Every structure is written in structure tokens, then in C-alpha cells.
Amino acid sequence: MNNTTINEIQKQIQNNPILLYMKGSPEKPNCGFSAQAVKILSIYDVPFEYIDVLKHLDIRTELPKFANWPTFPQLWVNGELIGGCDILVEMHHKGELQHILHSASSSES
């Protein structure tokens, strides 16, 4: 693993209460799974940061090893990996995502 990139990833996760590693941007997602993740997050109206892994090949390569999660998008909340698109959809339908996201966004202030 590339330690410089891992340090950068750790900083990003630490400095952003809600962080989505995705393909593309929230305004212009580059894959259906990233688009669905953004759509779910927008339902909860919480501020989140994103990293476009298509523009950061080093992060795209190293994050799956660091997170032990092979795919994108990846949602991180308060320093913890929540999961990818399927998990977000499942948590949204079960009503579990709202509490996690709102507790993270309220701890921001």
C-alpha cells in the first residue's frame, strides 16, 4: 500500500463527517451506483463531501485495500465505513440511515 495515499485517505475520512467516495460528482455521477448513493443522501438533506475516484487514481487504487471494500461508491460517516450502494439502499429502506446521517451532520456544528 502507498503510505502517502493512505495518509491522505485517513485525513479525508477524519476531516469530513460524511464522505462519499464515488465515480463522478453529485451533479454528474459517472455510474449508476454512485448516482443512486447521491440520490439517497440527497433525500436526507445533510451536507456531505465527495471524492471523485476517477480523478484520483491513487485513491481509487488504495482505498479498496485500506477499507477492505472492493467497490465504489463508499460512504464513510464519522470515520466509519457504512458501505456501498446496496447497503445504503437497504439501510434507507429499513429507516436506519437517517439517524446515522443526522447524528454526523449535527456533530459538525
C-alpha positions as CSV (number, residue, x, y, z in Angstrom):
1,M,0.0,0.0,0.0
2,N,1.1,3.5,-0.7
3,N,1.5,5.2,2.7
4,T,1.3,8.8,1.3
5,T,-2.1,7.9,-0.3
6,I,-3.3,6.1,2.8
7,N,-2.4,9.1,4.9
8,E,-4.4,11.3,2.6
9,I,-7.4,8.9,2.7
10,Q,-7.2,8.9,6.5
11,K,-7.1,12.7,6.6
12,Q,-10.1,12.9,4.3
13,I,-12.1,10.5,6.3
14,Q,-11.2,12.2,9.6
15,N,-11.9,15.7,8.4
16,N,-15.3,15.0,6.8
17,P,-18.1,13.7,8.9
18,I,-20.0,12.5,5.9
19,L,-17.8,11.5,2.9
20,L,-18.7,9.7,-0.3
21,Y,-16.0,8.2,-2.5
22,M,-17.8,8.0,-5.8
23,K,-17.3,7.9,-9.6
24,G,-18.0,11.4,-10.8
25,S,-19.6,14.2,-8.8
26,P,-23.0,14.6,-7.2
27,E,-24.1,16.8,-10.0
28,K,-22.8,14.4,-12.7
29,P,-22.3,10.9,-11.4
30,N,-20.4,8.6,-13.7
31,C,-22.0,5.3,-12.7
32,G,-25.5,4.2,-11.7
33,F,-24.4,3.1,-8.2
34,S,-22.8,6.4,-7.5
35,A,-26.0,8.2,-8.8
36,Q,-28.2,6.1,-6.5
37,A,-26.0,6.8,-3.5
38,V,-26.2,10.5,-4.1
39,K,-29.9,10.3,-4.6
40,I,-30.3,8.6,-1.3
41,L,-28.1,11.1,0.5
42,S,-30.0,14.0,-1.0
43,I,-33.3,12.6,0.5
44,Y,-31.8,13.3,4.0
45,D,-30.7,16.8,3.1
46,V,-27.4,16.5,5.0
47,P,-24.2,18.2,3.8
48,F,-21.6,15.7,2.6
49,E,-18.3,15.9,0.9
50,Y,-17.3,13.7,-2.0
51,I,-14.1,12.5,-3.7
52,D,-14.2,11.6,-7.4
53,V,-12.1,8.4,-7.6
54,L,-12.0,8.8,-11.4
55,K,-9.9,11.9,-10.9
56,H,-7.7,10.4,-8.1
57,L,-6.3,7.1,-9.5
58,D,-4.1,6.7,-6.4
59,I,-7.2,6.8,-4.1
60,R,-9.2,4.6,-6.4
61,T,-6.3,2.0,-6.2
62,E,-5.6,2.2,-2.5
63,L,-8.9,2.8,-0.8
64,P,-10.4,-0.6,-1.5
65,K,-7.3,-2.2,0.2
66,F,-7.5,0.3,3.1
67,A,-11.2,-0.2,3.6
68,N,-11.3,-3.9,2.8
69,W,-14.2,-3.0,0.5
70,P,-13.6,-3.6,-3.2
71,T,-16.2,-1.3,-4.9
72,F,-17.4,2.3,-5.3
73,P,-19.2,4.2,-4.0
74,Q,-18.1,4.0,-0.4
75,L,-19.9,6.1,2.2
76,W,-17.9,7.0,5.4
77,V,-19.7,8.6,8.3
78,N,-17.8,9.8,11.4
79,G,-14.7,7.8,10.4
80,E,-16.5,4.5,9.8
81,L,-17.3,2.8,6.5
82,I,-21.0,2.4,6.2
83,G,-20.8,0.6,2.9
84,G,-21.6,0.8,-0.8
85,C,-24.8,1.4,-2.8
86,D,-26.6,-1.9,-1.8
87,I,-26.1,-1.3,1.9
88,L,-27.2,2.4,1.6
89,V,-30.4,1.2,-0.2
90,E,-31.0,-1.4,2.4
91,M,-30.4,1.0,5.4
92,H,-32.6,3.6,3.7
93,H,-35.5,1.2,3.4
94,K,-35.1,0.0,7.0
95,G,-35.0,3.5,8.3
96,E,-31.5,3.1,9.7
97,L,-29.7,5.6,7.6
98,Q,-31.4,8.8,8.8
99,H,-30.2,8.5,12.4
100,I,-26.6,7.9,11.3
101,L,-26.5,10.7,8.8
102,H,-28.2,13.3,11.1
103,S,-26.0,12.5,14.1
104,A,-23.0,13.0,11.9
105,S,-24.2,16.3,10.4
106,S,-25.3,17.7,13.8
107,S,-21.9,16.9,15.3
108,E,-20.4,19.1,12.6
109,S,-21.6,22.4,14.2
